[in-house]
Amino acid sequence: MYRRTGRAMVTSLLLSSVVCGGAVALAPAAGAAVPAASCTVTPGPNDTYVTITGEGFTAPRKLNDGESTVDLAIGPDGTFRVQRFQKNVDYTVLAANEDQNFIFVNCKKVGSAATPKPQNPQNTTPVQPGSRRDIAQGRAAGTQAGAAAANKSCNTKPVADKSGQQHSDAYWKAWTQAANNAFNRSCNGR
């Protein structure tokens, strides 16, 4: 009985020394510097949201906005990226465990993002009178006006309101044709 206990004890001692020796070899040196963690808050285009980014973090972490706390998805490289609609608050990254480095890191606000490009570059150039675009815009506006007039009453045809709007004759001709067609289609279908 004593021999078995002795062998088990020696085996466990050898095994633990190998495991601990491996752990010591894999552990970082006591004087090794831990990379700093940082977090920034960048306003999105048109200041409709903010993007919060961070680096140098170990998971698990939480993001706090002063009122609520949510879990963060920290990538294997120690980074994260989150978009929030709460713009005028101070964000803080919190550690989930007490033994983690950087228990809390306050996020710094940085300058706004670059000015966004126009959604439709066609709209930045003026419409040439009588061009296809001018006529197409007249047709689209006329179609809407004709349908709206038909919804109100089939007794009154749509009339173009030319006051204050500078459009070409081609625009107004297309508007009139489209408005009458939409009006007739709506009223004849009833």
C-alpha positions as CSV (number, residue, x, y, z in Angstrom):
1,M,0.0,0.0,0.0
2,Y,2.8,2.4,0.8
3,R,4.6,1.7,-2.5
4,R,1.5,2.7,-4.5
5,T,1.0,5.9,-2.5
6,G,4.7,6.6,-2.9
7,R,4.7,6.0,-6.7
8,A,1.6,8.1,-7.1
9,M,3.2,10.9,-5.1
10,V,6.4,10.8,-7.1
11,T,4.5,10.7,-10.3
12,S,2.3,13.6,-9.4
13,L,5.4,15.6,-8.2
14,L,7.2,15.0,-11.5
15,L,4.1,15.8,-13.5
16,S,3.5,19.1,-11.6
17,S,7.1,20.1,-11.9
18,V,6.9,19.6,-15.7
19,V,3.6,21.5,-15.9
20,C,4.9,24.3,-13.6
21,G,8.2,24.5,-15.5
22,G,6.3,24.9,-18.7
23,A,4.1,27.5,-17.2
24,V,7.1,29.4,-15.9
25,A,8.7,29.2,-19.4
26,L,5.5,30.6,-21.0
27,A,4.9,33.3,-18.4
28,P,6.1,36.8,-19.4
29,A,9.0,38.2,-17.6
30,A,8.2,40.2,-14.4
31,G,9.6,43.4,-15.9
32,A,7.9,43.1,-19.3
33,A,5.8,46.2,-20.2
34,V,2.1,45.7,-20.7
35,P,0.9,47.7,-23.8
36,A,-1.4,50.6,-23.0
37,A,-5.1,50.3,-23.8
38,S,-6.8,53.3,-25.5
39,C,-10.3,54.2,-26.6
40,T,-11.5,57.0,-28.9
41,V,-14.9,58.4,-29.8
42,T,-15.3,59.8,-33.3
43,P,-18.4,61.5,-34.6
44,G,-19.9,60.0,-37.7
45,P,-20.8,62.0,-40.9
46,N,-23.4,64.7,-40.2
47,D,-23.0,64.0,-36.5
48,T,-25.8,61.4,-36.5
49,Y,-23.8,58.8,-34.5
50,V,-20.4,58.1,-32.9
51,T,-17.9,55.3,-33.6
52,I,-16.1,54.0,-30.5
53,T,-12.9,52.2,-31.2
54,G,-10.3,50.7,-28.8
55,E,-7.1,48.8,-28.8
56,G,-4.9,47.0,-26.2
57,F,-7.8,45.3,-24.3
58,T,-8.2,41.8,-23.1
59,A,-11.7,40.2,-23.1
60,P,-14.2,40.3,-21.4
61,R,-14.9,44.1,-21.3
62,K,-18.0,46.3,-21.0
63,L,-18.8,49.7,-22.4
64,N,-20.5,52.2,-20.1
65,D,-22.2,55.4,-21.2
66,G,-23.1,56.7,-17.7
67,E,-26.6,55.1,-17.8
68,S,-26.1,51.6,-19.2
69,T,-23.4,49.0,-19.6
70,V,-23.2,46.6,-22.5
71,D,-20.7,43.8,-23.3
72,L,-18.0,44.5,-25.9
73,A,-16.8,42.1,-28.5
74,I,-13.0,42.3,-28.2
75,G,-11.2,40.8,-31.1
76,P,-8.2,38.4,-30.8
77,D,-5.9,41.4,-31.5
78,G,-7.4,43.3,-28.5
79,T,-9.4,45.8,-30.6
80,F,-13.1,46.6,-30.8
81,R,-15.4,48.9,-32.9
82,V,-18.9,50.0,-31.9
83,Q,-21.4,52.6,-33.3
84,R,-23.8,54.3,-30.9
85,F,-26.4,57.0,-31.4
86,Q,-25.8,58.5,-28.0
87,K,-23.4,61.3,-29.1
88,N,-23.1,63.7,-26.1
89,V,-22.0,61.2,-23.4
90,D,-18.7,60.1,-21.9
91,Y,-17.9,56.5,-22.7
92,T,-15.8,54.3,-20.5
93,V,-14.4,50.7,-21.1
94,L,-14.7,48.6,-17.9
95,A,-13.0,45.4,-17.0
96,A,-15.3,42.5,-16.3
97,N,-12.8,40.8,-13.9
98,E,-10.8,42.4,-11.2
99,D,-7.5,40.8,-12.2
100,Q,-7.5,42.4,-15.7
101,N,-5.1,45.3,-16.6
102,F,-6.8,48.6,-17.1
103,I,-9.8,48.3,-14.9
104,F,-11.4,51.3,-16.6
105,V,-10.3,53.4,-19.5
106,N,-12.1,56.7,-20.4
107,C,-12.6,57.1,-24.1
108,K,-11.3,60.3,-25.6
109,K,-13.3,62.4,-28.1
110,V,-11.5,63.2,-31.3
111,G,-12.4,65.5,-34.2
112,S,-15.3,64.8,-36.5
113,A,-15.1,62.4,-39.4
114,A,-14.4,63.7,-42.9
115,T,-17.2,65.5,-44.7
116,P,-19.4,62.9,-46.4
117,K,-19.5,62.8,-50.2
118,P,-22.9,63.7,-51.7
119,Q,-25.3,60.8,-51.9
120,N,-26.0,61.4,-55.6
121,P,-23.3,63.2,-57.5
122,Q,-25.7,63.9,-60.3
123,N,-27.6,66.3,-58.2
124,T,-24.6,68.6,-57.7
125,T,-24.5,69.8,-61.3
126,P,-27.3,72.1,-62.4
127,V,-30.0,70.7,-64.7
128,Q,-29.7,72.1,-68.3
129,P,-33.0,73.5,-69.5
130,G,-34.6,71.1,-72.1
131,S,-32.2,68.2,-71.2
132,R,-33.3,64.7,-70.6
133,R,-32.9,65.2,-66.9
134,D,-35.0,68.4,-67.0
135,I,-37.8,66.6,-68.9
136,A,-37.6,63.5,-66.6
137,Q,-37.9,65.7,-63.5
138,G,-40.9,67.4,-65.1
139,R,-42.5,64.0,-65.7
140,A,-41.9,62.8,-62.2
141,A,-43.3,65.9,-60.6
142,G,-46.3,65.9,-63.0
143,T,-47.1,62.2,-62.2
144,Q,-47.1,63.0,-58.5
145,A,-49.3,66.1,-58.9
146,G,-51.8,64.2,-61.2
147,A,-52.2,61.3,-58.7
148,A,-52.6,63.7,-55.8
149,A,-55.2,65.7,-57.7
150,A,-57.1,62.5,-58.5
151,N,-57.1,61.5,-54.9
152,K,-58.7,64.8,-53.9
153,S,-61.4,64.8,-56.7
154,C,-61.8,63.6,-60.2
155,N,-63.7,66.8,-61.0
156,T,-60.7,69.1,-60.9
157,K,-57.7,68.5,-63.2
158,P,-54.2,69.3,-61.9
159,V,-52.8,72.8,-62.6
160,A,-49.1,73.6,-62.6
161,D,-48.1,76.2,-60.0
162,K,-45.3,78.0,-61.8
163,S,-44.9,80.8,-59.3
164,G,-41.4,80.9,-57.8
165,Q,-40.1,77.9,-59.7
166,Q,-37.7,78.5,-62.6
167,H,-38.1,75.6,-65.1
168,S,-37.8,75.4,-68.8
169,D,-40.7,75.1,-71.2
170,A,-39.8,71.5,-71.9
171,Y,-40.1,70.7,-68.1
172,W,-43.6,72.2,-67.9
173,K,-44.7,70.4,-71.1
174,A,-43.5,67.1,-69.6
175,W,-45.1,68.0,-66.3
176,T,-48.5,68.7,-67.9
177,Q,-48.5,65.5,-70.0
178,A,-47.5,63.3,-67.0
179,A,-50.0,65.1,-64.7
180,N,-52.9,64.6,-67.1
181,N,-52.0,61.0,-67.8
182,A,-51.7,60.1,-64.0
183,F,-55.0,62.0,-63.3
184,N,-56.8,60.2,-66.1
185,R,-55.5,56.8,-65.1
186,S,-56.5,57.2,-61.5
187,C,-60.0,58.6,-62.3
188,N,-60.8,56.2,-65.1
189,G,-59.9,53.3,-62.9
190,R,-62.6,54.1,-60.3
